[in-house]
Amino acid sequence: MTNPPPISFSFQFGPVGSIGLSDEALYREAVADAKHGHALGYSVGWMIEHHFSEYYPTPNPLVFLATIAGLCPGLGLGTSVMVLPWYPPARFAEDVAMLQTLSQAELHIGLGRGTAKAEYTAFQIDMESARDRFAEHWDVVRRLLSGGKFTHEGKFTRIPDPIELRPRLGTKKPFFYGAIGSQDSASVMGTLGLPPITIAQFPDAILRKILAAWKAAASDAGYREDHKLPIFTQCWIADTDEDARRLAKTYLPTFFGIQVRHYQSEEDPLRWVSGYEQWSKLFSNLKRLCNPDNLDDYLTMNLVGTPDTVERRIRELSDLGFNEIIITNAIYGVPREIRHNMLERFAAEVMPRFGLRASAPARAIG
């Protein structure tokens, strides 16, 4: 087994901005953030897939990232995550191959089974089939991207006549990850050979167990562990810890309110869906996080404070095993100036502490 990659830093961006902006304006905000993060020297820009709500209205990150590839050559591109059960797997494999071929960027494709009941209902897909669909679709995607003629006879997909993926991938291949939110899902992704991608929303003891479950399953299945292990974390930097926490508490309650509506957490639709028990428990906590007085534990698990405090938390996450830190405060309602200031301060005051040199900030990026 080779050593894991050294720690690196990337950022999440998306259609966010001051309250009241049109969707067109929100998309321009996303482009501005991507350009800014690229200019500052971050390794990868990541986008989230969601549908039919104000919670990151980016229904196809691959399409958006194709635009970013042309505007930010050299910036790695990531998804966090694409919900694989919603896509015909052959078509999905084609789209990934096209983006990889056109961009020639480092491409990181986070995959998940989706946790919003309303989205599954709109797409007329049985949510209880999500885990089985995910496994079968991933097998089809993986085999198509490996090249050569291919047929498949499965529960959800039939490819009776041999097909070959076009465009054929060259020497540059996409990296894939599987979203995890519990030890159970970590074991599933380990068995499928997908490195985990997760969010800093669990105590360290739980994160440690999640990674241990993934490593055990990956090892049993014969997969190596020398991968990037990404974790998404909210990042709010200020001159004092108190100021950073105050800033985060100004915007995060609205963010969690949007999630309450998107995931219908007050109705708890997942309590009736087999395989989503852990997510039902997690979403039941969203309403509580809409109150800023209840955010202290959440902020401690993320990167909130002075550069010294942020550095300490990164080292704690690194000690757990994470080596790709994806930072964001790109949430609905946060003005561009605050988002860009965070990216700049992190690049200038935190990244050098890990031997990484930031580029000069470029304030006048539109």
Secondary structure, 3 states (H helix, E strand, C coil): CCCCCCCEEEEECCCCCCCCCCHHHHHHHHHHHHHHHHHCCCCEEEECCCCCCCCCCCCCHHHHHHHHHHHCCCCEEEEEEEEHHHCCHHHHHHHHHHHHHHHCCCEEEEEECCCCHHHHHHCCCCHHHHHHHHHHHHHHHHHHHCCCCEEEECCCCEEEEEECCCCCCCCCCCEEEEECCCHHHHHHHHHCCCCEEEECCCCHHHHHHHHHHHHHHHHHCCCCCCCCCEEEEEEEECCCHHHHHHHHHHHHHHHHHHHHHHCCCCCCHHHHCCCCHHHHHHHCCHHHHCCHHHCHHHHHHCEEECHHHHHHHHHHHHHHCCCEEEEECCCCCCCHHHHHHHHHHHHHHCHHHHCCCCCCCCCCCC
